[in-house]
């Protein structure tokens, strides 16, 4: 682990991209897939994946296209149906900066910039402040993508409901 930030009930952890997939619990299969698309040290591009690659993750994925300019804003190319159900909003095609106040924590812009520069893995866990749904806890993972293999221009994200009474594993590790 490279760094940890705790803000507003959320924990954001940054990991080196070479951290073993087995260290990520419920996200291990997604990281294994992502790593399988690497060519030498080059990061994969979004075009390197097929729909079938994501079996088991349908509805739980999002893809952010970073907006050039260095402020960390991104447009959601994809926002899964299960994520829409949890957050009660579909962000497909919208920018982070276009979301309702309180939906995106300002730290996420800073983390996007940092992880784009360094090509790190970002993991976050916390309650849904949006619409005061603090009884729901989610975890996400963001993996850097690069059309040219080196300059991060997108993030592939996976999200899971880890509320203790939610179906499935309620722990990150």
C-alpha positions as CSV (number, residue, x, y, z in Angstrom):
1,X,0.0,0.0,0.0
2,X,1.3,3.4,-0.9
3,X,-1.1,5.7,1.0
4,X,-4.3,5.9,3.0
5,X,-6.7,8.9,3.4
6,X,-9.7,8.9,5.7
7,X,-12.4,11.6,4.9
8,X,-16.1,11.8,5.7
9,X,-16.3,8.2,6.8
10,X,-14.5,7.0,3.7
11,X,-11.2,5.2,3.5
12,X,-9.2,5.7,0.3
13,X,-6.2,3.4,-0.2
14,X,-3.7,3.7,-3.0
15,X,-1.8,0.6,-4.1
16,X,1.1,0.1,-6.6
17,X,-0.2,-1.4,-9.8
18,X,2.0,-4.5,-9.2
19,X,0.2,-5.4,-5.9
20,X,-1.0,-9.0,-6.2
21,X,-4.6,-9.5,-7.1
22,X,-5.0,-11.9,-4.2
23,X,-4.5,-8.8,-1.9
24,X,-7.8,-7.4,-3.0
25,X,-10.4,-10.0,-1.9
26,X,-13.7,-9.5,-3.7
27,X,-12.0,-7.5,-6.4
28,X,-9.3,-10.1,-7.1
29,X,-10.9,-11.5,-10.2
30,X,-11.3,-8.0,-11.8
31,X,-7.7,-7.2,-11.1
32,X,-6.5,-10.6,-12.5
33,X,-8.5,-9.8,-15.7
34,X,-7.0,-6.3,-15.9
35,X,-3.5,-7.6,-15.4
36,X,-4.1,-10.3,-18.1
37,X,-4.4,-7.4,-20.6
38,X,-1.0,-5.9,-19.9
39,X,1.7,-6.1,-22.5
40,X,5.1,-5.9,-20.7
41,X,4.8,-2.7,-18.6
42,X,2.1,-1.2,-20.8
43,X,-1.3,-0.7,-19.2
44,X,-4.3,-2.0,-21.0
45,X,-6.7,0.2,-23.0
46,X,-10.5,0.0,-22.7
47,X,-10.5,-1.4,-26.3
48,X,-8.5,-4.4,-25.1
49,X,-11.5,-5.8,-23.2
50,X,-14.6,-7.6,-24.5
51,X,-18.0,-7.8,-23.0
52,X,-17.5,-11.5,-22.2
53,X,-14.4,-10.7,-20.2
54,X,-16.5,-9.2,-17.5
55,X,-18.7,-12.2,-16.7
56,X,-19.6,-12.0,-13.0
57,X,-19.2,-8.2,-13.1
58,X,-22.1,-7.2,-15.3
59,X,-23.9,-4.3,-13.7
60,X,-21.1,-3.7,-11.2
61,X,-18.7,-1.8,-13.5
62,X,-18.1,1.8,-14.4
63,X,-15.6,3.5,-16.7
64,X,-14.4,7.0,-16.3
65,X,-12.9,9.0,-19.3
66,X,-10.6,11.5,-17.8
67,X,-11.2,15.0,-19.1
68,X,-8.0,16.7,-20.4
69,X,-7.0,19.7,-18.3
70,X,-5.6,18.2,-15.2
71,X,-8.5,19.0,-12.7
72,X,-9.4,15.3,-12.1
73,X,-12.9,15.5,-13.7
74,X,-14.1,12.6,-15.7
75,X,-17.1,11.5,-17.8
76,X,-18.8,8.2,-16.9
77,X,-18.7,6.2,-20.2
78,X,-20.3,3.3,-18.4
79,X,-22.3,3.2,-15.1
80,X,-23.6,-0.3,-14.3
81,X,-27.2,-1.1,-13.5
82,X,-26.4,-2.5,-10.1
83,X,-24.5,0.7,-9.2
84,X,-27.5,2.7,-10.5
85,X,-29.8,0.7,-8.2
86,X,-27.6,1.3,-5.1
87,X,-27.1,5.0,-5.7
88,X,-30.5,5.7,-7.2
89,X,-28.9,7.7,-10.1
90,X,-27.6,6.7,-13.5
91,X,-24.5,8.7,-14.4
92,X,-23.8,7.2,-17.8
93,X,-22.6,10.0,-20.0
94,X,-22.4,12.6,-17.2
95,X,-19.3,14.2,-15.7
96,X,-18.3,14.0,-12.1
97,X,-18.7,17.7,-12.0
98,X,-22.3,17.5,-13.2
99,X,-23.5,15.3,-10.3
100,X,-25.7,16.6,-7.5
101,X,-24.0,18.4,-4.7
102,X,-22.7,15.8,-2.1
103,X,-22.5,12.9,-4.6
104,X,-18.8,13.2,-5.3
105,X,-16.4,14.1,-2.5
106,X,-13.9,16.7,-3.7
107,X,-11.0,14.4,-2.7
108,X,-11.9,12.1,-5.6
109,X,-10.8,14.8,-8.1
110,X,-7.4,15.0,-6.4
111,X,-7.1,11.2,-6.3
112,X,-8.0,10.9,-10.0
113,X,-5.2,13.3,-10.9
114,X,-2.7,11.5,-8.6
115,X,-3.6,8.1,-9.9
116,X,-3.6,9.2,-13.5
117,X,-0.1,10.5,-13.0
118,X,1.2,7.5,-11.2
119,X,-0.9,4.7,-12.6
120,X,-1.9,3.4,-9.2
121,X,-4.8,1.2,-8.1
122,X,-7.3,3.1,-5.9
123,X,-9.6,1.3,-3.4
124,X,-12.3,3.0,-1.4
125,X,-14.8,2.0,1.2
126,X,-17.5,4.0,2.9
127,X,-21.1,4.8,3.4
128,X,-23.4,6.4,0.8
129,X,-23.8,10.0,1.9
130,X,-25.9,10.6,-1.2
131,X,-29.6,11.0,-0.2
132,X,-28.5,10.2,3.5
133,X,-28.3,6.5,2.8
134,X,-25.6,6.0,5.4
135,X,-27.0,2.5,6.2
136,X,-25.4,1.4,2.9
137,X,-21.7,0.7,2.7
138,X,-19.9,0.2,-0.6
139,X,-16.4,-0.6,-1.8
140,X,-14.8,0.2,-5.1
141,X,-11.7,-0.4,-7.0
142,X,-10.3,1.8,-9.8
143,X,-7.8,0.5,-12.3
144,X,-5.9,2.7,-14.7
145,X,-6.3,2.3,-18.5
146,X,-4.2,4.0,-21.2
147,X,-4.8,4.1,-24.9
148,X,-1.1,4.4,-25.5
149,X,-0.2,2.0,-22.7
150,X,1.5,4.7,-20.5
151,X,-0.6,7.9,-20.2
152,X,-3.7,7.1,-18.1
153,X,-6.8,8.4,-19.8
154,X,-9.5,6.2,-18.2
155,X,-10.3,4.2,-15.1
156,X,-12.0,0.9,-15.0
157,X,-14.0,0.7,-11.8
158,X,-15.7,-2.1,-10.0
159,X,-18.1,-1.5,-7.1
160,X,-19.7,-3.9,-4.6
161,X,-22.3,-3.4,-1.8
162,X,-20.5,-4.5,1.3
163,X,-23.3,-3.6,3.8
164,X,-23.2,-6.4,6.4
165,X,-26.7,-7.7,5.4
166,X,-26.0,-7.4,1.7
167,X,-25.7,-10.6,-0.3
168,X,-22.2,-11.9,-0.7
169,X,-18.9,-11.2,1.0
170,X,-19.0,-8.1,3.3
171,X,-15.3,-7.7,3.6
172,X,-12.6,-6.3,1.4
173,X,-10.0,-8.7,2.5
